[in-house]
Amino acid sequence: MSCVNAAILRTSKIVYREAYDIIVKTNRFVCVTLPRFTDFHYLVDGWRIPIVTTNDVCIRQFRGYVLSITIPTEFAPATFSIPSAAPQAKPFRFIVLFRDLHLFCGRLASRRVYLGSPEARIEMTVTVAPMLTEPHITPRYDHFEGFFSEKTQQDLLQPLRRIRGLEAVEVRGAVSRSIATVIEDSLTRGQWTDANEVLDDVTAAIGFGEACLSENNLLTASEVWFETLYSFRTINASVYDSLQGEDRQGFLHKLAEQYIVVRLNMLRYSVIRRKTVPKILDLERVGFELSRAMEDIDKGKWFRRFQWTPCGQQKARVLFQFATCFESSDTSLEDIILAIGQWLEPTPEDGGIVEEEPHIPMLRDILVNGVCRTELERLLALRG
């Protein structure tokens, strides 16, 4: 019987370890465990969060996780769609790449609209570098200790800060106690209790979505803006009475302007998507999206007890964005003129439309004089 050369075995082991290191450090696998007897798994199944695997055998065998997130099965399921299911049901587990963790956290945060009743007491356990702290068959993970610096710890935990209002959070593992405490306090703190923080969070989300859009990452941009719209619903449900000592009207006017921006960005995404996926959208759909935004801001539907009608400048921005939507489309000039006309008609003498910027009157020129497409293109070029 021939013997295997020991040098070959050592070389193979070194190559394997180097490849393993690259895979783990580059992809940063995260293991998430959720109660299956609730509708938590729809956060993943129904919202297009990229998943590496849900195979329980593979999940157990693989140990190279940089982060482990667990919501225990003991929390009260009274607000869920399947409250009678057995709590002993096996948990729903999956692996996600760290780069997509913000999507899961955003979805979980948006579900607080649904989970916001006192009965939904959600707890969470987060383990940093479980590969270093949990028992293993082999000690091949020890050399990862230098990888989990405090900077890496902060980066890994940052997406979780989108979540608020949890009953209890424990951050453990290979993590600085000071970093863990900050995350624990952040996740258990009530959502939307500080007006400036609300505006900062919404502004940051809008900026992140626009950055994704500029990089042609349409899916992530739309996800971020969709979650931001959900945030407005959360604010609607909880924030008004908690803003003690703030100028509520001033705050709400600023928030309303942010709301317009998000709705217009969603409209912009729809049009860009139409350009990449032909015929998925038409003029009526774009008009419908604009109609919803205008109806919300005109009638104050998006925030309880707050009636607000946008000024002429804000209406002008909406109308101008509507024209922008057809910049590179195959929509006929006649349809564009008709569509713009429908929105100019309610306020033909609105000074804000005429006075905001010199090029705004061109919108009315398009309607009244039927200028050619080159004029529309010139109008759109001036927008920059």
N, C-alpha and C positions, 0 to 999 in steps of 0.2 A: 504494500500500500504506500503510495507516494505521500510525502508530507508537504503541507503548504508552507511556503517560505515565510518566515516570521517578518521579514522586512516588507513583504508585500502586504501582510496584514496591518502592520503599523502604518504604512503609507495609505492604505485604504481607509483606515480609521481617521487619519489626519485629514484626508480629502473629504470624507463624510462630515467631519466636524466643521470644517471650513464652509462647506456647502450649507450645512444646517444653520450655522451662524448667520450666513447671508440671508437665508430664507426668513429666519425669525426676526432679525433686526430690520430687514427691509419691509416686510409685510406687516409686522406687529399684529399678531393674531390676538383677538379678544374673544373670550368665552362668555356668553350671556345665558343665564338660566332664569326662566320665567314660569309662573304657575300656569299649567296647561288648562286647568278647569275654569279659567277666566277667558276673556277675549283678548288678553295681552298678545297672544300670538298673531292676532290680526294686525298688530303694529308692524309686523314683518311681512306676513303673507299678503296683506292688502295694500301695502304702501311702498312697494318696489324698493325695499332696502336690500342691497346686494348681500347675499349670504354665501359663505364658503361652503358650509355643509350643515345639515341637521342630523346627520347620521350619528346616533348615540355611541356606537362602537368606535368610530373614528375620533369622536370628541374625547372619549375616555382614554384612548391610546395615545393621543397627541398630548404632549406636556409643555410645549414651547409657547405658552401664552404670556403676553406682557401685562395683561389685565384680565381680571375675572369679575363679572358683575352678576349678582344674584338678588332676586326679589323672592323671599321665602313664600312658601305656600300657605303660611298660617294667617296671612292678612285677611281682613274682613272682605268678603266678596259680595256684599249686599247690593252694590250698584251695578253688578255685571249682568250680562245677558244669560248666563248659565249658572245661577247661584245654587242649584240643586245638585250639581255634579259632585262626585266624591272628592274631598280634599286630598285623598291618598293617591290621586292620579299622578302618573309620572310627570315630572316637570318638562317644559318645552325648552330645549337647549339648542343653541346654534353657535357657529363661529362666524365672526365678522371681522373684516380688516379694520384696523384703527382709522384709516382714512375715511371710512364710511360710518364711524361711530357717531359722528355728529348728526347723521340722519336719524338713527335710532333715538338718540337723546332728544332731538327736536320733536319726534313723533310722541315720545313718552311725555314730554313737556306739554304738547298740545292736547294730549288726552286728559290733562288735568282739568280741562273744561268739563269732561265727562266724569272724572274721578273726584271732583272737587267737593263732594258731600262729606259730612263727618264720618259716615260709615266706611269710607274708603281709606283705611289707615295703611298706607304703603310704607314698608321698610325696605332698606337696600343695604347689601354688604358688598363692598368693593375691595378687591385684593390686588395690590400692585405687585407685579413680578411673582405670581404664584409658583413659577418654576423654581424659585429660590427658597420658598417658605414651606411648600407642601412636600410630604414624603414622596420619594421616587425610588424606582427600582435601581436606577444607576445614577451616579453623581455627575453626569456630564454637563450639568447646567451651572456649576459653580463659577465657571469662567465668565458668566454673564454679569457678575456683580458690578463690574466697572461700567457696564452699559447703562445701568439705572441710576444715573446721577440725579441730583435734585432738579436740574433743568428738565431732564427726561420725565421725571415723576410729575412735574407740573404740566408738561405737555400732554402726557397721557390722561391726566385727570381733567384737563380744561374742558373737553366737550360735555362733561357731566354738569357743568355749571349752568347749562341751559335749563336744568330741571330744578323746580322749586316745590316747596310745600310738602315734602315727604315727612312721614311720622318720625322716622329714626334712620340714621345713616351711620354705618361703621366703615371707615377706611383703614385697612390694615395691610400687612405684608411688608415688603421692602420699601418703605416710604418714611420720609421725615414726619415726625409727629406734628410739627407746625404746619406743614403742607396739608396733612390729613385733617387737621382741625379746621382749617380754612374751608376745605371742601365740605366737610360735615356741616358746618354752620351755614354755608351757602345753600346746600340742598334742603335743609330743614327750615330755612327762613321762608316766611310767607311770600307769595309771589306778588310782584307789583305793589310794594309798599312805599316806594320812594319815587317821586315824580321824575326827578332827574335821571334816575336809573332806568325808568321806563323809556324815556326818550332816547337815552344813550343806547339801550339794547335794541330798540327798533331801528335807530340810525345805523348801528353796526350791522344788523341783519340785512338792511337794504344795501349797504355798501358791499357786504360779502356776496350777495346775490349778483350785484352789478359786476363785481370782479370775475365771478364765475362765468357770467354771460360774455364778458370781453374775451375770456379764454375759450369760448365756444363750448363751455360745459353747461348746456341748456338744462339738463335734467336737475343738476344740483341747484342751479339758480331758481328754477321753478319750485323745487322742494323748499328752499329757504323762504321764498316769498309766500308760498302757501302756508308754511308754519307761522309766518309773521301775521298773516290774516287770521289764523287761529288765535294768535296772541291777542289780537284786538277783541276777539270774543271772550277771552279770559278776562281781559281788562273790563269789559262790559259787565262781567258777572261779579267782579270782586273789588275793583280798585277804587271806585268813586268815594265810598265812605271811609276808606283807609288813608286817603290823602290829607292827613291832618296838617293844618297850618300852611297849606299851599294855596296859591292863586288858582283855584280850580278852573275858572273860565280860561285863563291864559294857558294853562296846561292843556286843556282840551282842544283849544284852537291849534296849538302846535301839533298835538297828536292827530288832529283831523287832517292837517296838511301832510303828515307822514302817511296817513291812510290813503290819501289820493295818490301819493307816489307809488305805494305798493300796488294799488289797483292798476295804475298805468303801466307799471313794470310787468304785471301779469298779462296785460293786453299786448305789450311789446313782445313778450315771450311767445304769445300765441301767434303773432304775425311772423316772427322769425321762424317758428316751427313750421308755419305754413310754407315758407320758402324752401325748407329742407324736406318737408313731406308734402308733396303737391296735393292739393284738393282736400287736405284734412280740415281746412278752415275756409270759410267764404265770407263775403261782405256782411251777411246777416249775422254771423257769429261774432265778428268783430264789433258790429253795431250793438249786439246784445251785451257784450262785456262792458262797452262804454256806457250803455244804458243803466246797467247795474251800479256802476261807480257814480254816475250822475244822480241816480235816484237816492242812493245812500247819503251822499253829501248834501243834496238839496233838502231832504226830508229828515235828516238827523236819525236815520234808522239804525246806524251802526253803534250808537251809544245811548243808553237809556237816560232820560231826563235831560238830554242835551240836544237842543235844536240849533242847527247852524246851517246857514246858507252861504256858500262860497262867494267871495267877492268877484268882481269882473276879471281881475288878473288870474285868479285861480281857474275860473271857467275858461279863460283864454288858453291856459296851459292844457286843459283837458281837450279842447277843440283842436289845438295845434298838434297834440300828441295823436289825436285821431287821424289827422291828415298824414302825419308821419308814418302811420301804419301801412300806408299804401305806396310808400316810396319806391319799393322795388317789386311791387306785386303786378299781376297781370290784370288788375281791375281797370275797367275802362274809365276814362276821364269823366264821362257822364255820370257813372255811378258814384265816383268820388265827389263830384259837385253836388249830387243829390244827397249823399250822406252828410256832407258838411253842412249843407243847407238845412237839413232837418234839425241840426243842433244849433245853428245860428238863429233860426227862426224865432225861438222863444225870447231871445234877448237881442234883437237887431240894433237897439240903440244903447246897449251896454257900453258905457264909456271905457270900462276896463279892457274890453276887447280891442278897442281902437287905440288906447293910449299906452298900453303896457310897453310895447316896443314898436319901433317903426315898421317892422315887417308884418305885424299882426293884421293890419287892414287888408293885406293881400288875401286873407281867407275870404273876406267878403267879395273881393274882386273875382276870385275864382267862382263864387256863387253867382254874382250879378252879371259879370261880363263873359264868363265862360272862357277864361284865358287858357292857352294851350298847356300841354303837359310840361313844356320847358319852364314855364313860369312856376308851376307847382314844384318842379325840381329845384328851381332857384330859391323858392320859399323854404323848402326843406333844407337846403344847403345853409341858409342863413341861421337855421336853428342852432348850428354848432357855434 
